[in-house]
Amino acid sequence: MTLLTGATGFLGNHLARLLLEEGRDLRLLVRETSDRRPLAALPRINGSTVNGSTVLGDLQDRDSLDRAVEGCDQLFHVAADYRLWSRDPGELRRSNVDGTRNMLEAAAQAGVKRIVYTSTVGTLSLPGDESTPAGPQDLTGPYKKTKFEAEQIALDFARGGAPVVIVNPTAPVGERDFKPTPTGKIIQDFLDDRMPAYLDTGLNLVDVRDVARGHLLAAQKGRPGERYLLGARNMTLQEILETLSEITGKPAPKLKIPYAAAYAFSLLETGLAAVTGREPRAPLEAVRMARKKMYVHSDKAERELGYQPGPVEPALARAVEWFQNPSY
């Protein structure tokens, strides 16, 4: 039995689909307050479905985690609070740090034989790879800080003998980006003509389906206590927008704004958000992250796991189609 957290989110939903397609006996941990519409369209494979295999629980409720993991030999802990702004940063800490500790403790005590913990490229110093952990100067906001601390917890469990493998996805793109993620928001803003200019920055994009496959490879071949970057292609933001232009026929923005101007705007926006409670259009953490090109390579995952990501253009095209006609 495989337990998966985060199946109502972007990456977790794709991983749930892949596990079902492989005929896995799957159990999903879902919060009572979660929007469960993403689960309704999960496929029926060989007559099996997630119906009856969804358990209610919360990463803050240790008893519910003990019940959820009972009888499981594999855990994919994907759930996280992925926001670059929150009026209450403590919410991110409770989910990403305390929740990860609770989930890993429950899994270790239940004797789960393989644990894959989903971290993020943001816990590394970039440009770089798995050997360059982030320093204080790299941890620009509560999301990166809490994910870094959670990754250290996962590493501590591995050092203590727990079978924990860590994967560090870069910037997944594709369909069913429900909330959306910050990368999906770039695509959505482009489609809605809300991106008149761009910064000189860069991301490593990857097809979300490839990231899901990377999780399975990590479970099969990953070494406990090791990190594995799951990415694909380094692209400047300008290249991403030009690719979206080729897909949609919409013009890409031509105006490149200086970092200082973007920073000043984000300071104002984030300050107003603290008063109004409305999410800023340009969170300060996002602009700080943009100061460095988040370029990496996935050589280690390719070498040790057999990870082979494909091109990102089809994933961007699927994302465009989905944002234009979203469905569950």
Beta strands, then each sheet from edge to edge (+ up, - down):
strand 1: 2-5
strand 2: 26-30
strand 3: 54-56
strand 4: 74-77
strand 5: 114-118
strand 6: 164-169
strand 7: 171-173
strand 8: 197-198
strand 9: 202-207
strand 10: 227-230
strand 11: 233-236
strand 12: 255-256
sheet 1: 3+ 2+ 1+ 4+ 5+ 6+ 10+
sheet 2: 7+ 9+ 11-
sheet 3: 8+ 12+
end
